[in-house]
């Protein structure tokens, strides 16, 4: 087995050194500030021309990738095809023989990774209680495989389920010697189903800098540091538009589509792996450049910023260009506001280290949407569900406090800054490890508000505690707020339901129900 080669991406002295305009990067940085971005990088000729990450986010801590995960799925399938383990003409039904309709019998691996399998899987189906493979096999047919295009995430899970059948190992294990080690990437976390098969279409958690390495390798015909890593002929197949002409006009999906990636403008345009909430790596082969974004961008506005400024910002190289000090400041200044107040409530001494228990919300438990420190929008596609925050304790110090709580059989403690500075802690919920940035403040004598911002998640959790004698009310909210998050997934739900009325009804219920006030009591 090969060993990982530690390789950090070099940084250009100025953007102009590698042919990127500082003036345009400054404009781009200001435009990104108006979106929900967490950070972005522009890389040309193998060097980082410019990067800006909104504190506390960084390029080196893992971040949720959402549908960028499809790119890693396609790379894994490419290795398997190149090694003769799989064929694009392999039928799903030959790997998972079940009684099925005629359309299911025609679905081949190529249909899965080009999103043309013609199946509809209900997007809100409870993945904590259902077998993911069966959900696909029992899904309804909507067209002949290959005849149209439907953005169904579960296609990619089925592709990895087929891969697992022929390799006997997880996709992460399979990719480690083939992709991660040659690129100097630590094997990442990837959400799996109940049988250990990676989600495929979502669930990957990866640092932005590692996504950049994968993008560079992919753009350069699979070559990285002079070594052929990904098969060149597979990249040619993956970046060919496989979308049926019947599917050319689909609003937000009105781009060409290869295997797991989008093709901008035309069949020879830039290609990108693109995930929900602003996770993108776009590759500009003609300019030897890539761009990476990560974020919590509900409206997809950071994608529009990329389209506006790239490749327009690429210029001739200017090795002796001076440093643009305004651009340096623009990269350093962005940050999420840290909760802070100089006020410290006298209640601290009476509630310090006391146990506070909260009642379960039985309806939310029944549908597996119980409230967690990780907002529901980030966990509804998971095989495990955290939730039911209880056994809360606060331990106050001079300039920080420790917030401890239980969710199911998991217990966590995170430090929260009370001095206007984030505190960093590790947290584990529903089997996933998180790096949390947390801070708290007293809003008044009886109201304590804390914010927990997991780096690996696209959104933060706010928890407000109101104390009334021995009674405590806990109100959870999200940042971005849940109403905007739900608006961001409206199109996905409406496409399946094909009914504005039903879609709006579900979203209205979700807005009013998923973040309820919890009643609690100080026990001791």
C-alpha positions as CSV (number, residue, x, y, z in Angstrom):
1,X,0.0,0.0,0.0
2,X,1.2,3.5,-0.8
3,X,1.5,6.1,1.9
4,X,0.1,9.6,1.9
5,X,2.4,12.3,0.6
6,X,2.0,15.4,2.7
7,X,1.5,18.2,0.2
8,X,0.3,21.7,0.9
9,X,-0.8,23.9,-1.9
10,X,1.7,26.7,-2.6
11,X,0.5,30.3,-2.2
12,X,1.3,33.0,-4.8
13,X,2.9,36.2,-3.5
14,X,0.2,38.2,-5.3
15,X,-2.8,37.1,-7.5
16,X,-1.1,38.7,-10.5
17,X,1.9,36.4,-10.1
18,X,-0.3,33.6,-11.4
19,X,-2.4,35.7,-13.7
20,X,-5.4,36.7,-11.5
21,X,-6.6,40.3,-11.1
22,X,-6.4,41.6,-7.6
23,X,-8.9,44.3,-8.5
24,X,-11.4,41.6,-9.6
25,X,-10.7,39.5,-6.5
26,X,-11.5,42.5,-4.4
27,X,-14.8,42.9,-6.2
28,X,-15.5,39.2,-5.9
29,X,-14.7,39.3,-2.1
30,X,-17.2,42.1,-1.6
31,X,-19.8,40.3,-3.7
32,X,-19.3,37.1,-1.7
33,X,-19.9,39.0,1.6
34,X,-23.5,39.5,0.4
35,X,-24.1,35.8,0.1
36,X,-24.0,33.0,2.8
37,X,-20.5,31.9,1.9
38,X,-18.1,30.5,4.5
39,X,-15.0,30.7,2.3
40,X,-13.6,30.6,-1.2
41,X,-10.3,30.0,-3.0
42,X,-9.1,30.8,-6.5
43,X,-6.1,28.6,-7.7
44,X,-4.2,29.1,-10.9
45,X,-1.1,27.3,-12.3
46,X,-1.1,25.2,-9.1
47,X,-0.9,28.1,-6.7
48,X,-3.5,29.7,-4.5
49,X,-4.0,33.1,-6.1
50,X,-6.4,34.3,-3.4
51,X,-8.5,32.9,-0.6
52,X,-10.9,34.4,2.0
53,X,-12.6,32.5,4.8
54,X,-15.2,34.0,7.0
55,X,-14.0,33.4,10.6
56,X,-14.3,31.0,12.3
57,X,-14.3,28.9,9.0
58,X,-10.9,27.9,7.5
59,X,-9.6,26.0,4.5
60,X,-8.2,23.2,6.5
61,X,-11.1,22.1,8.8
62,X,-13.6,19.6,7.2
63,X,-16.8,21.0,5.9
64,X,-20.1,19.4,4.6
65,X,-19.9,18.8,0.9
66,X,-23.5,17.8,0.1
67,X,-23.7,17.0,-3.7
68,X,-20.0,17.5,-4.3
69,X,-20.0,14.0,-2.8
70,X,-21.2,12.9,-6.2
71,X,-17.8,13.8,-7.7
72,X,-16.0,11.4,-5.3
73,X,-18.5,8.7,-6.2
74,X,-17.8,9.1,-9.9
75,X,-14.1,9.0,-9.3
76,X,-14.5,5.8,-7.3
77,X,-16.6,4.3,-10.1
78,X,-14.0,5.4,-12.6
79,X,-11.3,3.4,-10.8
80,X,-13.5,0.3,-10.7
81,X,-14.4,0.5,-14.4
82,X,-10.7,1.0,-15.2
83,X,-9.8,-2.0,-13.1
84,X,-12.5,-4.2,-14.7
85,X,-14.5,-4.5,-11.5
86,X,-17.5,-2.7,-13.0
87,X,-18.9,-1.9,-16.4
88,X,-21.1,1.1,-17.3
89,X,-23.4,-1.4,-18.8
90,X,-23.9,-3.4,-15.6
91,X,-27.6,-3.6,-14.6
92,X,-28.7,-2.7,-11.1
93,X,-31.0,-5.6,-11.0
94,X,-28.1,-8.1,-11.6
95,X,-26.6,-6.8,-8.3
96,X,-29.9,-6.5,-6.4
97,X,-32.3,-9.1,-7.9
98,X,-35.9,-8.3,-6.8
99,X,-39.3,-8.4,-8.4
100,X,-39.6,-5.2,-10.3
101,X,-41.1,-3.3,-13.2
102,X,-39.6,-3.4,-16.8
103,X,-38.0,0.0,-16.4
104,X,-36.0,-1.1,-13.4
105,X,-34.7,-4.0,-15.3
106,X,-33.2,-1.6,-17.9
107,X,-31.3,0.7,-15.4
108,X,-27.6,0.4,-15.9
109,X,-24.7,2.0,-14.0
110,X,-24.3,4.7,-16.6
111,X,-27.9,5.8,-15.9
112,X,-27.2,6.1,-12.2
113,X,-24.2,8.4,-12.5
114,X,-25.7,10.6,-15.3
115,X,-29.0,11.0,-13.3
116,X,-31.0,9.4,-16.1
117,X,-32.3,6.3,-14.3
118,X,-35.9,7.5,-14.3
119,X,-36.8,6.8,-10.7
120,X,-38.5,9.1,-8.1
121,X,-37.5,8.6,-4.5
122,X,-39.4,10.8,-2.0
123,X,-36.9,13.3,-0.7
124,X,-38.3,13.3,2.9
125,X,-38.4,9.6,3.2
126,X,-37.0,8.7,6.7
127,X,-33.5,7.4,6.1
128,X,-33.1,6.6,9.8
129,X,-35.9,4.0,9.6
130,X,-35.7,2.7,6.0
131,X,-33.3,0.6,4.0
132,X,-31.8,3.0,1.5
133,X,-31.3,0.4,-1.2
134,X,-34.9,-0.8,-0.9
135,X,-36.1,2.7,-1.2
136,X,-34.6,3.0,-4.6
137,X,-35.6,-0.5,-5.8
138,X,-39.2,0.1,-4.7
139,X,-39.4,3.7,-6.1
140,X,-41.7,4.6,-8.9
141,X,-40.7,4.8,-12.6
142,X,-41.2,8.1,-14.3
143,X,-39.5,7.5,-17.7
144,X,-37.4,5.0,-19.7
145,X,-33.9,4.9,-18.4
146,X,-31.6,7.3,-20.4
147,X,-34.5,9.2,-21.9
148,X,-34.6,12.2,-19.6
149,X,-32.9,13.7,-16.5
150,X,-33.9,13.7,-12.9
151,X,-31.9,15.0,-10.0
152,X,-32.3,12.1,-7.6
153,X,-29.5,11.8,-5.0
154,X,-30.2,8.1,-4.4
155,X,-28.9,7.2,-7.8
156,X,-25.4,7.7,-6.5
157,X,-26.0,5.6,-3.4
158,X,-27.0,2.7,-5.6
159,X,-23.8,3.2,-7.7
160,X,-21.7,2.8,-4.5
161,X,-23.9,-0.1,-3.3
162,X,-22.8,-1.8,-6.6
163,X,-19.2,-0.9,-5.9
164,X,-19.4,-2.4,-2.5
165,X,-20.6,-5.7,-4.0
166,X,-17.5,-6.1,-6.1
167,X,-14.9,-4.7,-3.7
168,X,-16.1,-5.9,-0.3
169,X,-14.9,-2.7,1.3
170,X,-16.2,0.8,1.9
171,X,-15.8,3.5,-0.7
172,X,-13.5,5.5,1.6
173,X,-11.3,2.4,2.0
174,X,-11.3,1.8,-1.7
175,X,-10.3,5.4,-2.5
176,X,-7.6,5.7,0.2
177,X,-4.7,4.1,-1.7
178,X,-6.0,5.2,-5.1
179,X,-6.9,8.9,-4.5
180,X,-6.5,10.1,-0.9
181,X,-2.9,9.0,-0.3
182,X,-1.5,10.2,-3.6
183,X,-3.1,13.6,-3.0
184,X,-2.0,13.8,0.6
185,X,-5.6,13.7,2.0
186,X,-6.6,12.2,5.2
187,X,-9.4,9.6,4.6
188,X,-12.6,11.7,5.2
189,X,-15.9,11.0,7.0
190,X,-18.7,10.0,4.7
191,X,-22.2,9.3,5.8
192,X,-23.3,5.7,5.3
193,X,-26.5,3.7,5.3
194,X,-27.3,1.0,7.8
195,X,-25.1,-1.4,6.0
196,X,-22.0,0.8,5.8
197,X,-22.5,1.9,2.2
198,X,-21.6,5.5,1.7
199,X,-24.5,7.9,0.7
200,X,-22.9,8.6,-2.6
201,X,-24.9,11.7,-3.5
202,X,-24.3,13.5,-0.2
203,X,-22.8,13.0,3.2
204,X,-19.1,13.7,2.5
205,X,-17.2,16.0,4.9
206,X,-13.9,17.3,3.5
207,X,-11.7,20.4,4.0
208,X,-11.8,23.0,1.3
209,X,-8.1,22.6,0.6
210,X,-8.5,18.9,0.0
211,X,-11.4,19.6,-2.4
212,X,-9.1,21.9,-4.2
213,X,-6.5,19.1,-4.6
214,X,-9.1,16.8,-6.0
215,X,-10.3,19.6,-8.4
216,X,-6.7,20.2,-9.6
217,X,-6.1,16.5,-10.2
218,X,-9.4,16.2,-12.1
219,X,-8.8,19.3,-14.2
220,X,-5.3,18.1,-15.2
221,X,-6.5,14.8,-16.7
222,X,-6.0,13.0,-13.5
223,X,-2.4,14.0,-13.0
224,X,-1.2,15.3,-9.6
225,X,2.4,16.2,-8.8
226,X,3.5,14.4,-12.0
227,X,1.7,11.2,-11.2
228,X,-1.3,9.8,-13.1
229,X,-3.8,9.3,-10.3
230,X,-7.3,9.3,-11.9
231,X,-7.5,7.4,-15.2
232,X,-7.4,10.0,-18.0
233,X,-9.9,8.3,-20.3
234,X,-12.4,8.2,-17.4
235,X,-12.2,12.0,-16.9
236,X,-12.9,12.5,-20.6
237,X,-16.0,10.3,-20.3
238,X,-17.1,12.0,-17.0
239,X,-16.8,15.5,-18.5
240,X,-18.8,14.7,-21.6
241,X,-22.4,15.9,-21.6
242,X,-24.7,12.9,-21.1
243,X,-27.9,14.8,-20.6
244,X,-30.8,13.9,-22.9
245,X,-31.8,16.8,-25.3
246,X,-35.3,16.4,-23.8
247,X,-34.0,17.7,-20.5
248,X,-32.2,20.8,-21.7
249,X,-34.6,23.4,-20.1
250,X,-35.0,22.7,-16.4
251,X,-34.6,26.0,-14.6
252,X,-31.9,25.7,-11.9
253,X,-30.7,22.4,-13.6
254,X,-30.4,24.0,-17.1
255,X,-26.7,23.0,-17.6
256,X,-25.1,20.2,-19.3
257,X,-24.4,17.1,-17.0
258,X,-21.7,14.6,-17.3
259,X,-21.1,11.9,-14.7
260,X,-21.7,13.6,-11.3
261,X,-20.8,17.1,-12.6
262,X,-22.3,20.1,-14.3
263,X,-21.0,21.6,-17.6
264,X,-21.4,25.4,-17.7
265,X,-22.4,27.5,-20.8
266,X,-21.8,24.7,-23.4
267,X,-20.5,21.3,-23.9
268,X,-16.9,22.6,-23.7
269,X,-17.5,25.1,-20.8
270,X,-16.1,25.0,-17.3
271,X,-17.2,21.9,-15.3
272,X,-18.0,21.7,-11.6
273,X,-18.9,19.5,-8.7
274,X,-21.7,21.4,-7.1
275,X,-23.4,20.9,-3.7
276,X,-26.4,22.4,-1.9
277,X,-25.8,25.6,0.2
278,X,-22.8,26.7,-1.8
279,X,-20.3,23.8,-1.9
280,X,-18.5,24.0,-5.3
281,X,-15.3,23.2,-7.1
282,X,-15.3,24.6,-10.6
283,X,-12.6,23.8,-13.1
284,X,-11.4,26.0,-15.9
285,X,-9.2,23.8,-18.0
286,X,-8.5,26.5,-20.7
287,X,-7.1,28.7,-18.0
288,X,-5.3,26.1,-15.8
289,X,-7.4,27.3,-12.9
290,X,-10.0,26.2,-10.4
291,X,-12.3,27.9,-7.8
292,X,-13.6,26.4,-4.6
293,X,-16.4,27.7,-2.4
294,X,-17.9,26.4,0.8
295,X,-20.9,27.9,2.6
296,X,-24.3,28.1,4.1
297,X,-25.6,29.9,1.1
298,X,-29.4,29.2,0.9
299,X,-30.2,31.0,-2.4
300,X,-27.1,29.7,-4.3
301,X,-25.9,33.3,-4.7
302,X,-22.2,32.4,-4.4
303,X,-22.6,30.3,-7.6
304,X,-23.7,33.5,-9.4
305,X,-20.7,35.3,-8.0
306,X,-18.4,32.6,-9.5
307,X,-20.1,32.9,-12.8
308,X,-19.8,36.7,-12.9
309,X,-16.1,36.9,-12.0
310,X,-14.6,33.7,-13.4
311,X,-13.0,33.3,-15.9
312,X,-13.2,37.1,-16.4
313,X,-10.6,37.6,-13.6
314,X,-7.9,35.7,-15.3
315,X,-5.2,37.9,-16.9
316,X,-1.6,37.7,-18.1
317,X,0.9,36.9,-15.4
318,X,2.6,39.9,-13.7
319,X,5.4,38.5,-11.5
320,X,6.4,41.9,-10.1
321,X,3.0,43.3,-9.3
322,X,2.8,45.0,-5.9
323,X,0.7,43.6,-3.1
324,X,-2.8,45.1,-3.0
325,X,-3.1,46.0,0.7
326,X,-6.9,46.6,0.4
327,X,-7.3,43.0,-0.9
328,X,-5.2,41.7,2.0
329,X,-7.5,43.4,4.5
330,X,-10.6,42.2,2.6
331,X,-9.4,38.6,3.0
332,X,-8.7,39.0,6.7
333,X,-11.7,41.0,7.9
334,X,-14.8,38.8,7.2
335,X,-16.2,37.0,10.3
336,X,-19.5,35.9,11.8
337,X,-20.5,38.1,14.7
338,X,-19.7,36.5,18.0
339,X,-22.4,36.6,20.6
340,X,-21.2,39.0,23.4
341,X,-22.5,41.2,26.2
342,X,-20.6,42.8,29.1
343,X,-23.5,42.0,31.3
344,X,-23.2,38.9,33.6
345,X,-26.5,37.8,35.3
346,X,-26.5,37.2,39.1
347,X,-28.4,34.0,38.2
348,X,-25.1,32.4,37.3
349,X,-24.3,31.4,40.9
350,X,-27.7,29.8,41.5
351,X,-27.8,27.8,38.3
352,X,-24.1,26.9,38.1
353,X,-23.7,23.1,37.7
354,X,-27.4,22.5,38.3
355,X,-29.1,19.7,36.3
356,X,-31.8,20.9,34.0
357,X,-34.0,18.3,32.3
358,X,-36.3,18.9,29.3
359,X,-39.4,17.0,28.1
360,X,-39.4,15.2,24.8
361,X,-41.5,16.4,21.9
362,X,-43.4,13.1,21.2
363,X,-44.7,14.1,17.7
364,X,-41.2,15.1,16.5
365,X,-39.8,11.8,18.0
366,X,-42.4,9.8,16.1
367,X,-41.3,11.3,12.8
368,X,-37.6,11.3,13.8
369,X,-37.2,15.1,13.7
370,X,-36.4,15.5,17.4
371,X,-34.5,18.7,18.1
372,X,-30.7,18.4,18.3
373,X,-27.8,20.8,18.7
374,X,-27.3,20.0,15.0
375,X,-30.3,21.6,13.1
376,X,-32.7,19.2,11.4
377,X,-31.9,20.6,7.9
378,X,-28.4,19.2,8.3
379,X,-29.4,15.7,9.5
380,X,-32.6,14.6,7.8
381,X,-30.6,12.6,5.2
382,X,-28.8,10.6,7.9
383,X,-29.1,7.0,8.9
384,X,-28.8,8.0,12.6
385,X,-30.6,10.9,14.3
386,X,-29.5,12.8,17.3
387,X,-32.0,14.8,19.3
388,X,-33.9,15.2,22.6
389,X,-31.6,17.7,24.3
390,X,-31.7,17.2,28.1
391,X,-29.6,16.8,31.2
392,X,-28.2,20.3,30.6
393,X,-25.7,21.9,32.9
394,X,-23.9,25.3,32.8
395,X,-20.5,25.7,34.4
396,X,-19.5,29.4,34.5
397,X,-16.0,30.7,34.6
398,X,-14.4,34.1,34.4
399,X,-14.5,34.5,30.6
400,X,-16.2,31.4,29.4
401,X,-18.7,28.7,30.4
402,X,-19.1,25.0,29.7
403,X,-22.4,23.8,28.3
404,X,-23.0,20.1,28.9
405,X,-26.0,18.1,27.7
406,X,-27.2,14.7,26.6
407,X,-28.9,13.5,23.4
408,X,-29.9,9.9,23.5
409,X,-26.9,7.9,24.7
410,X,-24.4,10.6,23.7
411,X,-23.1,13.2,26.1
412,X,-21.2,16.3,25.1
413,X,-19.6,19.4,26.7
414,X,-18.5,22.5,24.7
415,X,-16.8,25.6,26.0
416,X,-18.6,28.9,25.1
417,X,-16.8,32.2,25.2
418,X,-18.4,34.9,27.3
419,X,-15.8,37.5,26.3
420,X,-16.6,38.0,22.6
421,X,-14.3,35.2,21.5
422,X,-15.1,31.8,20.1
423,X,-14.0,28.7,22.0
424,X,-13.2,25.5,20.1
425,X,-14.4,22.1,21.3
426,X,-14.9,18.7,19.9
427,X,-18.4,17.3,19.7
428,X,-19.9,13.9,18.6
429,X,-23.5,13.5,17.7
430,X,-25.2,10.6,15.8
431,X,-21.8,9.1,15.2
432,X,-20.4,12.2,13.5
433,X,-17.4,14.2,14.9
434,X,-17.7,18.0,14.8
435,X,-15.3,20.8,15.5
436,X,-17.5,23.4,17.3
437,X,-17.0,27.2,17.7
438,X,-19.2,28.4,20.5
439,X,-20.0,31.6,22.4
440,X,-22.7,32.8,24.8
441,X,-24.2,36.0,26.2
442,X,-26.8,37.1,28.8
443,X,-29.6,39.0,26.9
444,X,-31.0,40.0,30.3
445,X,-31.0,38.8,33.9
446,X,-33.2,35.8,33.0
447,X,-32.2,35.0,29.4
448,X,-29.0,33.2,28.3
449,X,-28.3,32.7,24.6
450,X,-25.6,30.6,23.2
451,X,-24.5,29.8,19.7
452,X,-22.8,26.6,18.6
453,X,-21.3,26.7,15.1
454,X,-20.0,23.3,13.9
455,X,-17.4,23.8,11.2
456,X,-18.6,20.6,9.5
457,X,-22.2,21.9,9.2
458,X,-23.6,24.5,6.9
459,X,-25.6,26.2,9.7
460,X,-25.3,27.1,13.4
461,X,-27.6,26.4,16.3
462,X,-28.8,29.1,18.7
463,X,-30.2,28.0,22.0
464,X,-32.0,30.5,24.2
465,X,-32.7,29.6,27.8
466,X,-35.3,31.6,29.9
467,X,-35.2,31.0,33.6
468,X,-38.3,31.5,35.7
469,X,-37.6,30.1,39.2
470,X,-37.0,26.4,38.8
471,X,-38.7,26.4,35.4
472,X,-36.7,26.8,32.2
473,X,-37.7,27.3,28.6
474,X,-35.3,26.4,25.8
475,X,-36.0,27.9,22.4
476,X,-33.9,26.5,19.5
477,X,-33.3,28.5,16.3
478,X,-30.9,28.2,13.4
479,X,-28.5,30.5,11.6
480,X,-29.4,30.8,8.7
481,X,-33.0,30.7,10.0
482,X,-35.2,27.7,9.3
483,X,-37.7,29.5,7.2
484,X,-34.9,30.5,4.7
485,X,-33.5,27.0,4.8
486,X,-36.8,25.4,4.0
487,X,-37.3,28.0,1.2
488,X,-34.0,26.8,-0.3
489,X,-35.3,23.2,-0.6
490,X,-38.8,24.1,-1.8
491,X,-38.0,23.3,-5.5
492,X,-36.7,19.8,-4.6
493,X,-39.9,19.0,-2.7
494,X,-42.2,20.5,-5.2
495,X,-40.7,18.7,-8.1
496,X,-41.6,15.4,-6.4
497,X,-45.1,16.4,-5.2
498,X,-45.9,18.4,-8.3
499,X,-48.3,20.5,-6.1
500,X,-47.6,24.0,-4.8
501,X,-50.4,23.6,-2.3
502,X,-49.0,20.4,-0.8
503,X,-45.4,21.7,-0.9
504,X,-46.4,24.9,0.9
505,X,-48.5,23.0,3.4
506,X,-45.5,20.8,4.4
507,X,-43.1,23.7,4.6
508,X,-45.5,25.7,6.7
509,X,-45.9,22.8,9.1
510,X,-42.1,22.5,9.2
511,X,-41.5,26.2,9.9
512,X,-44.0,26.0,12.8
513,X,-43.0,22.7,14.3
514,X,-39.3,21.8,13.9
515,X,-38.0,24.3,16.4
516,X,-40.5,24.4,19.3
517,X,-40.1,25.8,22.7
518,X,-39.0,23.1,25.2
519,X,-40.2,23.0,28.8
520,X,-37.6,22.1,31.4
521,X,-37.0,22.2,35.1
522,X,-34.0,22.6,37.4
523,X,-33.6,19.3,39.3
524,X,-30.6,19.8,41.6
